[in-house]
Amino acid sequence: MDTYQNLHVVVDEAVARVELNRPEKGNCLDAGMWRELKDAFEALDGRAEVRAVVLAGRGRHFSTGIDLDLLVSMRQDLQKLAAGRKEERLGRFIADLQDSVNAIERCRKPVLAAIQGFCLGAGVDIAAACDMRYATPATRFSVKEVDLAIVADLGSLQRLPGIVGQGVARELAFSGRIFKGEEALTMGFVNRLFPKADELSDGVMILATELAAKSPLTLRGIKETLNFSRDHTVSDGLAYVAKRNAAMLLSEDLDEALSAHLEKRAARFKD
């Protein structure tokens, strides 16, 4: 992988581990980290040997949200512009940040979030864009934007209702209250809890490695189909997967999976 200033990225045995790397700042997201997040996930999407991705934060916290200095700097820059151009610049700024979060969802590999410490504001936006989320009982979450007089605009209001339901998502967004790992598990925001941060890190890597042993063609197809079906009707989703499987089902990966099953051995798929 390319060298990043605000991320730490390593690839080991078909699993990429992407770590937000501003631990001294609680992994709050400045302009550089936003850019690198998009670049990293676009690069990983294109690497055939990477079959699963783990997203985590270095240090004590997953992410304490957007760097407030970035917002202050943006407001100062806007003051220099005339009406019309000011709104245009702000709209572009928001769209660019949204695209960095969307890059996680666009990455065709399953993305597993290992969430420790604080996961606030933009941290929740990022976690919600992942395919699966894991935490500890001590992990603390908050859709924090309401307390900054901001309507959350990076994906939480769009993705959370589909994960935890409309009523829970609305209560979290309106209140901005802190909720911990046990409640996050109960509401369905996280898939599983690990007792401590080190067990979380190791456990999620094991899960990602297990996924990476499966057919990469099928993993990509599952993610694409789930994302399409979420945004369309059941009938549309069924038509989509039927058309996709008609084109892709008779694959080399299917031959290998059947052979491995008959021979009672682990399947070995090509990248």
Secondary structure as the mmCIF struct_conf table of DSSP 4:
data_model
#
loop_
_struct_conf.conf_type_id
_struct_conf.id
_struct_conf.beg_label_comp_id
_struct_conf.beg_label_asym_id
_struct_conf.beg_label_seq_id
_struct_conf.end_label_comp_id
_struct_conf.end_label_asym_id
_struct_conf.end_label_seq_id
BEND BEND1 GLN A 5 ASN A 6
STRN STRN1 LEU A 7 ASP A 12
TURN_TY1_P TURN_TY1_P1 GLU A 13 ALA A 14
STRN STRN2 VAL A 15 LEU A 20
HELX_RH_3T_P HELX_RH_3T_P1 PRO A 23 LYS A 25
TURN_TY1_P TURN_TY1_P2 GLY A 26 ASN A 27
STRN STRN3 LEU A 29 LEU A 29
HELX_RH_AL_P HELX_RH_AL_P1 ALA A 31 ASP A 45
TURN_TY1_P TURN_TY1_P3 GLY A 46 GLY A 46
TURN_TY1_P TURN_TY1_P4 ALA A 48 GLU A 49
STRN STRN4 ALA A 52 GLY A 57
BEND BEND2 ARG A 58 ARG A 58
TURN_TY1_P TURN_TY1_P5 GLY A 59 ARG A 60
BEND BEND3 PHE A 62 PHE A 62
STRN STRN5 SER A 63 SER A 63
STRN STRN6 ILE A 66 ILE A 66
HELX_RH_AL_P HELX_RH_AL_P2 LEU A 68 GLN A 79
TURN_TY1_P TURN_TY1_P6 LYS A 80 LYS A 80
BEND BEND4 LEU A 81 LEU A 81
HELX_LH_PP_P HELX_LH_PP_P1 ALA A 82 ALA A 82
TURN_TY1_P TURN_TY1_P7 ALA A 83 GLY A 84
HELX_RH_AL_P HELX_RH_AL_P3 ARG A 85 ARG A 106
BEND BEND5 CYS A 107 LYS A 109
STRN STRN7 VAL A 111 ILE A 115
BEND BEND6 GLY A 117 GLY A 117
STRN STRN8 PHE A 118 LEU A 120
TURN_TY1_P TURN_TY1_P8 GLY A 121 GLY A 121
HELX_RH_AL_P HELX_RH_AL_P4 ALA A 122 ALA A 129
BEND BEND7 CYS A 130 ASP A 131
STRN STRN9 MET A 132 ALA A 135
TURN_TY1_P TURN_TY1_P9 PRO A 137 ALA A 138
STRN STRN10 ARG A 140 SER A 142
HELX_RH_3T_P HELX_RH_3T_P2 LYS A 144 LEU A 148
TURN_TY1_P TURN_TY1_P10 ALA A 149 ALA A 149
BEND BEND8 LEU A 154 GLY A 155
HELX_RH_AL_P HELX_RH_AL_P5 SER A 156 VAL A 164
HELX_RH_AL_P HELX_RH_AL_P6 GLN A 166 SER A 175
STRN STRN11 PHE A 179 LYS A 180
HELX_RH_AL_P HELX_RH_AL_P7 GLY A 181 MET A 187
TURN_TY1_P TURN_TY1_P11 GLY A 188 GLY A 188
BEND BEND9 PHE A 189 ASN A 191
STRN STRN12 ARG A 192 LEU A 193
BEND BEND10 PRO A 195 LYS A 196
HELX_RH_AL_P HELX_RH_AL_P8 ALA A 197 ALA A 212
TURN_TY1_P TURN_TY1_P12 ALA A 213 ALA A 213
BEND BEND11 LYS A 214 LYS A 214
HELX_RH_AL_P HELX_RH_AL_P9 PRO A 216 ARG A 230
TURN_TY1_P TURN_TY1_P13 ASP A 231 ASP A 231
BEND BEND12 HIS A 232 HIS A 232
HELX_RH_AL_P HELX_RH_AL_P10 VAL A 234 MET A 248
BEND BEND13 LEU A 249 LEU A 250
HELX_RH_AL_P HELX_RH_AL_P11 GLU A 252 LEU A 262
TURN_TY1_P TURN_TY1_P14 GLU A 263 LYS A 264
BEND BEND14 ARG A 265 ARG A 265
#
